[in-house]
């Protein structure tokens, strides 16, 4: 009886893990189904949202923080994020992306970020 219960628990755990795995796999597919157009960038935020951003400069206050930026084809993207590294000191994290490149930003202490997108 004890062996049967263990097997059932293990099988249930595997089924649950597979079920969760399918949810994780579905999220990138949703992004691929609605790609950003050429000359834009996709911005990913820490609150699990993302958006397509067209040409120009946009500033964000760090809440939610930008976690990742991807340039689409025919786009040059420059990101400058202010990161707090101590009580009295900040630093700037700089990303320079183009034609499908992606970059990650520090999010734990991100104070703000400026994103400039230039269609090329």
C-alpha positions as CSV (number, residue, x, y, z in Angstrom):
1,X,0.0,0.0,0.0
2,X,2.8,2.4,0.9
3,X,4.6,1.7,-2.3
4,X,1.4,2.4,-4.3
5,X,0.9,5.8,-2.6
6,X,4.5,6.8,-3.4
7,X,4.2,5.9,-7.0
8,X,0.9,7.8,-7.3
9,X,2.6,10.9,-5.7
10,X,5.5,10.7,-8.0
11,X,3.3,10.3,-11.1
12,X,1.1,13.2,-9.9
13,X,4.2,15.4,-9.5
14,X,5.4,14.6,-12.9
15,X,2.0,15.4,-14.5
16,X,1.9,18.7,-12.5
17,X,5.4,19.6,-13.7
18,X,4.6,18.8,-17.3
19,X,1.4,20.8,-17.0
20,X,3.4,23.8,-15.7
21,X,5.9,23.4,-18.4
22,X,3.3,23.7,-21.0
23,X,2.2,27.0,-19.5
24,X,5.8,28.3,-19.7
25,X,6.2,27.2,-23.3
26,X,3.0,28.9,-24.3
27,X,4.1,32.4,-23.2
28,X,6.9,32.8,-25.8
29,X,4.5,31.6,-28.5
30,X,2.0,34.3,-27.6
31,X,4.8,36.9,-28.2
32,X,5.7,35.3,-31.5
33,X,2.0,35.5,-32.6
34,X,2.0,39.2,-32.2
35,X,5.5,40.4,-33.2
36,X,6.5,44.1,-33.2
37,X,6.9,45.7,-36.6
38,X,10.2,46.5,-38.3
39,X,11.9,49.6,-37.0
40,X,10.5,49.2,-33.4
41,X,11.6,47.6,-30.2
42,X,9.9,45.2,-27.7
43,X,10.2,46.2,-24.1
44,X,9.7,43.7,-21.3
45,X,8.8,44.8,-17.8
46,X,9.2,43.2,-14.4
47,X,5.4,43.1,-14.0
48,X,5.4,40.5,-16.8
49,X,4.0,42.8,-19.4
50,X,5.6,43.9,-22.7
51,X,5.0,46.4,-25.3
52,X,6.1,47.4,-28.8
53,X,7.7,50.9,-28.9
54,X,8.0,52.9,-32.0
55,X,10.7,55.5,-33.0
56,X,11.6,58.3,-30.7
57,X,12.7,58.6,-27.1
58,X,10.7,57.4,-24.1
59,X,11.5,57.6,-20.4
60,X,10.3,55.2,-17.7
61,X,10.4,55.8,-14.0
62,X,11.6,52.3,-12.9
63,X,8.3,51.1,-11.6
64,X,7.8,48.6,-13.2
65,X,11.5,48.3,-14.2
66,X,12.5,47.3,-17.7
67,X,14.0,43.8,-17.6
68,X,14.8,43.2,-21.3
69,X,14.8,45.1,-24.6
70,X,14.8,43.6,-28.1
71,X,15.3,45.5,-31.2
72,X,13.3,44.4,-34.2
73,X,14.8,44.3,-37.7
74,X,15.7,47.7,-39.2
75,X,15.9,49.3,-35.7
76,X,18.7,50.8,-33.7
77,X,17.9,50.9,-29.9
78,X,19.9,52.7,-27.2
79,X,18.9,52.1,-23.6
80,X,20.3,54.0,-20.6
81,X,19.1,52.9,-17.2
82,X,20.1,54.5,-13.9
83,X,21.0,51.8,-11.4
84,X,21.4,52.5,-7.6
85,X,24.6,50.7,-6.4
86,X,24.8,52.2,-2.9
87,X,23.1,54.7,-0.7
88,X,25.0,57.6,-2.4
89,X,26.1,56.2,-5.7
90,X,24.3,55.5,-9.0
91,X,25.7,54.1,-12.2
92,X,24.3,54.0,-15.8
93,X,23.8,50.7,-17.6
94,X,24.0,51.2,-21.3
95,X,22.7,48.9,-24.1
96,X,23.2,49.5,-27.8
97,X,21.1,47.0,-29.8
98,X,20.2,46.6,-33.5
99,X,18.5,44.3,-35.9
100,X,17.0,41.6,-33.6
101,X,19.5,41.8,-30.7
102,X,18.2,41.6,-27.2
103,X,19.7,42.8,-23.9
104,X,18.9,42.5,-20.2
105,X,18.9,45.3,-17.6
106,X,19.5,45.1,-13.8
107,X,16.1,45.4,-12.3
108,X,16.6,45.1,-8.5
109,X,17.7,48.7,-8.1
110,X,16.7,50.4,-11.4
111,X,15.6,54.0,-10.7
112,X,14.7,54.9,-14.3
113,X,15.4,54.2,-17.9
114,X,15.5,56.0,-21.2
115,X,14.9,54.1,-24.5
116,X,15.7,55.7,-27.9
117,X,14.6,53.9,-31.0
118,X,15.8,54.9,-34.4
119,X,14.4,53.1,-37.5
120,X,17.3,52.3,-39.8
